[in-house]
């Protein structure tokens, strides 16, 4: 019920602002949505698949006076942040609140920059429905990296490679996967033709259908080049041998989602000129979306790796879907179609948060809030403690 209330707040904001596009509604809606998202992720207590893993790390990290001698397989930026708040003597939830406030602020500012204001809350609702639960509520380190990468897209548009590089370096301090984003700088600026899109996508689909294990082979070869004592070697060995990281992406359960992506890709390509009139960032958004679809098929061998890189590209459809709906001429028709589509998509993507029987999603239910726990308004869910020893989700390794 709690997650639905937040969904309802954002959906109401999207509807109200679309009907009454004035500054008062905008300010109030932005403020309420910002506070709701920051407090939900920032003040979560024993909620999220990686909560207890992060808590264990936080309790082990020494204060800043002993920070530099520490050797840890976590990124130095995240460890430094832990050490800073440990020095203050506060609970980990205060650090989570700080992180959530910063990443959500970057998210809001980026949304305002990359897409027209009438689509802001529709995009925000899509973000909440499809990304927020898995990223902001669990993947703390990658949530920071994704926010920084999202901010860096303005420098891709301005052809300021050194500023883009600086952002990627900072993102790498919180999640090593961001290092590969350097390679995508020239790709994000390209204008792909159909003669490129069809064969590249077709090869990916064939790899997925015939289960061609190219990624596993590449990881095994990479692991053989590095010593087991090095951090890179340990990561490559884990990704090439651990059952957790070698879970394949299933096909049949996601067919409706695949079809939606294909339709959106075709529509965006056909109407690219009209969509470019709505935002100068359309080419970058389209390329991110194309990379997002490719990650589904080319990285099918590892659900973990697919999700990890998918999070960087996933924001593209959060932008592209509302822009495509903006092609509709009638305001009333626009609103009905937009809200219906968003509701259907969010109901599909959030179904596991509400349905019983999924152990991993059980870590999100019921939602527990740090303030409510401390005030005695809510009690700790002991069932979550029983599940904390389960393998971590996509972010921790």
C-alpha positions in Angstrom: 0.0 0.0 0.0 2.8 2.4 0.9 4.4 2.1 -2.6 1.1 2.6 -4.2 0.5 5.8 -2.2 3.8 7.2 -3.6 2.8 6.1 -7.1 -0.5 8.0 -6.6 1.2 11.1 -5.5 3.4 11.3 -8.6 0.5 10.3 -10.9 -1.7 13.0 -9.4 1.1 15.5 -9.9 1.5 14.4 -13.6 -2.3 14.8 -14.1 -2.6 18.2 -12.3 0.4 19.8 -14.0 -0.7 18.6 -17.4 -4.2 20.2 -16.8 -3.0 23.3 -15.1 0.4 24.2 -16.3 1.3 27.0 -14.0 4.2 27.8 -11.6 2.3 27.2 -8.4 1.3 23.7 -9.3 4.8 23.0 -10.6 6.5 24.2 -7.4 4.2 22.3 -5.1 4.2 19.1 -7.1 8.0 19.1 -7.5 8.4 19.7 -3.7 6.0 17.0 -2.7 7.4 14.4 -5.1 11.0 15.3 -4.2 10.3 14.9 -0.5 8.4 11.6 -1.0 11.1 10.0 -3.1 14.0 11.2 -0.9 12.3 10.1 2.4 11.2 6.8 1.0 14.7 5.7 -0.1 16.7 7.7 2.3 14.9 6.7 5.5 14.2 3.1 4.6 15.0 0.7 7.5 15.9 -3.0 6.9 14.2 -2.5 3.4 15.9 -3.5 0.2 17.8 -6.5 -0.9 21.2 -5.0 -0.1 20.3 -3.2 3.1 22.0 -5.6 5.5 25.1 -6.0 3.3 25.6 -2.2 3.3 24.9 -2.1 7.0 27.7 -4.6 7.6 30.1 -2.6 5.5 29.1 0.6 7.3 29.8 -1.0 10.7 33.2 -2.2 9.6 34.5 1.0 8.1 36.7 3.0 10.5 36.4 6.8 10.9 38.3 9.2 8.7 41.4 9.2 11.0 42.1 5.6 9.8 40.6 5.8 6.4 43.6 5.7 4.1 45.2 2.5 5.4 42.0 0.6 4.8 42.1 -1.9 2.0 38.7 -2.9 0.7 37.2 -4.3 -2.5 34.6 -1.6 -2.4 35.0 1.6 -4.4 37.0 4.3 -2.6 34.4 7.0 -3.0 31.7 4.9 -1.3 34.1 3.8 1.5 35.1 7.4 2.0 31.4 8.4 2.3 30.9 5.6 4.9 33.9 6.7 6.8 32.8 10.3 6.8 29.4 9.5 8.3 31.0 7.0 10.7 33.2 9.9 12.0 30.0 11.9 12.7 28.7 9.0 14.8 25.3 8.8 13.0 23.3 5.8 11.8 23.7 4.5 8.2 20.2 5.8 7.5 21.5 9.4 7.8 24.0 8.6 5.0 21.3 7.0 2.9 19.2 10.1 3.4 22.1 12.3 2.2 22.7 10.1 -0.8 19.1 10.1 -1.7 18.8 13.8 -1.4 21.7 14.4 -3.8 20.9 11.7 -6.4 17.2 12.8 -6.5 18.2 16.4 -6.9 20.4 15.5 -9.9 17.6 13.4 -11.3 15.1 16.3 -11.1 17.5 18.8 -12.6 18.4 16.4 -15.4 14.7 15.7 -16.2 14.1 19.5 -16.5 17.1 19.8 -18.9 16.5 16.9 -21.2 12.8 16.9 -21.7 10.0 19.5 -22.0 8.4 20.4 -18.7 4.9 19.0 -19.5 6.5 15.5 -19.6 8.4 15.9 -16.3 6.0 14.1 -14.0 5.1 11.4 -16.6 8.8 10.6 -16.8 9.1 10.7 -13.1 6.3 8.2 -12.7 7.9 5.9 -15.2 11.2 6.2 -13.3 9.5 5.3 -10.0 7.6 2.4 -11.5 10.5 0.8 -13.4 13.8 1.9 -11.8 13.4 3.5 -8.4 12.7 0.3 -6.4 15.6 -1.6 -7.7 18.1 1.2 -7.9 17.4 3.9 -5.3 16.0 1.4 -2.7 18.8 -1.1 -3.0 21.7 -0.3 -5.4 23.1 2.7 -3.4 26.5 2.7 -5.1 25.2 2.4 -8.6 22.4 4.9 -7.9 25.1 7.5 -7.4 27.0 6.5 -10.5 23.8 6.5 -12.6 22.9 10.0 -11.4 26.4 11.3 -12.3 26.2 9.7 -15.7 22.8 11.2 -16.3 24.2 14.6 -15.4 27.2 14.1 -17.8 24.9 13.7 -20.8 24.8 17.5 -21.2 28.5 17.4 -21.9 28.0 14.9 -24.6 25.6 17.2 -26.2 28.0 20.1 -25.9 31.0 18.0 -27.2 32.9 18.7 -23.9 34.7 15.4 -23.6 36.9 16.4 -20.7 33.9 17.4 -18.6 32.2 14.1 -19.5 35.4 12.3 -18.6 35.6 14.0 -15.2 32.0 12.9 -14.4 32.8 9.3 -15.4 35.9 9.4 -13.1 33.8 10.5 -10.2 31.1 7.9 -11.0 33.8 5.2 -11.0 34.6 6.2 -7.4 31.2 4.8 -6.5 30.7 2.0 -9.0 33.4 0.4 -11.2 31.0 -0.4 -14.0 30.9 3.3 -14.9 34.4 2.9 -16.3 33.1 1.4 -19.5 30.9 4.4 -20.2 33.9 6.2 -21.6 33.7 3.9 -24.7 30.1 5.1 -25.3 30.9 8.8 -25.7 31.3 8.8 -29.5 28.4 6.3 -29.8 26.0 8.7 -28.0 26.6 11.4 -30.5 26.1 9.3 -33.7 23.0 9.4 -35.9 22.3 5.8 -36.7 20.8 4.8 -40.0 18.4 1.9 -40.5 21.2 0.0 -42.3 23.1 0.0 -39.0 20.2 -0.6 -36.5 18.7 -3.6 -38.3 21.9 -5.8 -38.6 23.2 -4.9 -35.1 19.9 -5.6 -33.5 19.4 -8.7 -35.6 22.7 -10.2 -34.5 21.8 -9.6 -30.9 18.5 -11.3 -31.3 20.1 -14.4 -32.9 22.7 -14.5 -30.1 19.8 -14.5 -27.6 17.7 -17.1 -29.4 20.5 -19.6 -30.1 22.1 -19.0 -26.7 25.6 -18.2 -28.1 27.8 -18.0 -25.0 30.2 -15.3 -26.2 30.2 -13.3 -22.9 31.1 -16.2 -20.7 34.0 -17.1 -23.0 35.3 -13.5 -23.0 35.1 -13.4 -19.1 36.9 -16.7 -18.8 39.7 -15.4 -21.1 39.9 -12.1 -19.2 40.1 -14.0 -15.9 43.1 -16.0 -17.2 45.0 -12.7 -17.9 44.9 -11.4 -14.3 46.1 -12.8 -11.0 43.6 -13.9 -8.5 45.2 -11.5 -6.0 44.1 -8.5 -8.1 40.7 -6.9 -7.8 40.0 -7.2 -11.5 41.0 -10.8 -11.4 38.7 -11.5 -8.5 35.8 -9.8 -10.3 36.4 -11.7 -13.6 36.6 -15.0 -11.8 33.4 -14.3 -9.9 31.5 -13.3 -13.1 32.8 -16.3 -15.1 32.2 -19.0 -12.4 29.5 -17.9 -9.9 26.0 -19.2 -10.4 24.7 -15.9 -9.1 26.2 -14.0 -12.0 25.5 -16.6 -14.6 21.8 -16.6 -14.4 20.5 -16.2 -17.9 17.8 -13.7 -18.9 14.5 -15.5 -19.5 12.6 -14.9 -22.7 8.9 -15.8 -22.5 8.0 -13.8 -19.3 9.2 -10.6 -20.8 7.7 -10.9 -24.3 5.2 -8.0 -23.6 8.0 -5.8 -22.5 10.2 -6.7 -25.5 7.3 -5.9 -27.8 6.8 -2.5 -26.2 10.4 -1.7 -26.6 10.4 -2.7 -30.3 7.3 -0.6 -31.0 8.8 2.4 -29.2 12.1 2.0 -31.1 10.3 1.9 -34.5 8.1 4.8 -33.6 11.1 6.9 -32.4 13.1 6.2 -35.5 10.2 7.0 -37.9 9.2 10.2 -36.0 12.8 11.2 -35.1 12.5 14.7 -36.8 9.3 15.6 -34.9 10.8 14.3 -31.7 13.9 16.2 -32.2 11.8 19.4 -32.2 10.7 18.6 -28.6 14.2 18.3 -27.2 17.7 18.9 -28.6 18.8 15.9 -26.6 16.7 13.4 -28.7 19.7 11.9 -30.5 21.4 11.0 -27.2 18.2 9.7 -25.7 17.5 7.5 -28.8 21.0 6.1 -28.8 20.8 5.3 -25.1 17.5 3.5 -25.8 19.1 1.5 -28.6 22.0 0.5 -26.3 19.4 -0.5 -23.6 17.7 -2.8 -26.1 21.0 -4.3 -27.2 22.0 -5.0 -23.6 19.0 -7.2 -23.3 20.1 -9.5 -26.0 23.9 -9.3 -26.2 24.2 -9.7 -22.4 21.6 -12.3 -21.9 24.1 -14.8 -20.3 24.3 -12.7 -17.1 21.1 -11.2 -15.7 23.3 -9.3 -13.3 25.6 -7.7 -15.9 22.6 -7.0 -18.1 20.9 -5.1 -15.3 24.1 -3.4 -14.2 24.6 -1.8 -17.6 20.9 -1.6 -18.3 20.5 0.9 -15.4 22.7 3.4 -17.2 20.7 3.2 -20.4 17.3 2.5 -18.9 16.6 6.2 -18.3 16.2 6.6 -22.1 12.7 5.1 -22.2 11.8 7.1 -19.2 12.4 10.1 -21.5 11.4 8.6 -24.8 8.0 7.2 -23.9 6.5 10.5 -22.8 8.1 12.2 -25.8 6.4 9.7 -28.1 3.1 10.4 -26.4 3.7 14.0 -27.1 3.1 13.3 -30.8 -0.6 13.1 -30.1 -2.4 16.3 -30.9 -5.3 16.3 -28.6 -4.6 17.3 -25.0 -7.4 15.1 -23.7 -6.4 12.1 -25.9 -2.8 12.7 -24.8 -3.6 12.5 -21.1 -5.9 9.4 -21.4 -3.4 7.5 -23.5 -0.4 8.6 -21.3 -2.0 7.7 -18.0 -3.4 4.4 -19.3 0.0 3.4 -20.7 1.9 4.4 -17.6 -0.5 2.6 -15.4 -0.2 -0.6 -17.4 3.5 -0.4 -17.5 3.9 0.3 -13.8 1.4 -2.4 -12.8 3.5 -4.9 -14.8 6.9 -3.8 -13.6 5.9 -3.4 -9.9 3.8 -6.6 -9.7 6.5 -8.5 -7.7 6.7 -5.8 -5.1 3.1 -6.4 -4.2 2.7 -10.2 -4.8 3.5 -12.7 -2.1 5.9 -15.6 -2.6 8.9 -13.8 -4.0 11.7 -14.0 -1.5 13.8 -11.2 -3.0 10.8 -8.8 -3.2 10.0 -9.8 0.4 12.9 -7.5 1.4 10.7 -4.6 0.2 7.5 -5.6 2.0 6.4 -4.1 4.3 8.1 -0.8 3.8 9.9 0.2 7.0 10.9 3.7 7.9 13.7 4.7 10.2 11.8 7.5 11.9 8.7 5.4 12.4 10.8 2.6 14.0 12.5 5.1 16.4 9.2 6.6 17.3 7.7 3.2 18.1 5.1 3.6 15.3 6.5 0.5 13.5 8.3 -2.6 14.5 11.2 -4.4 12.8 10.2 -7.2 10.6 12.1 -10.3 11.8 11.4 -12.1 8.6 13.7 -9.8 6.7 16.5 -10.8 9.1 16.0 -14.4 8.1 16.4 -13.4 4.4 19.4 -11.2 4.9 21.8 -14.1 4.3 20.4 -14.7 0.8 22.6 -13.8 -2.2 22.7 -10.1 -2.9 20.9 -8.4 -5.8 22.5 -6.8 -8.8 24.5 -4.1 -7.0 26.7 -5.5 -4.3 29.4 -7.3 -6.2 
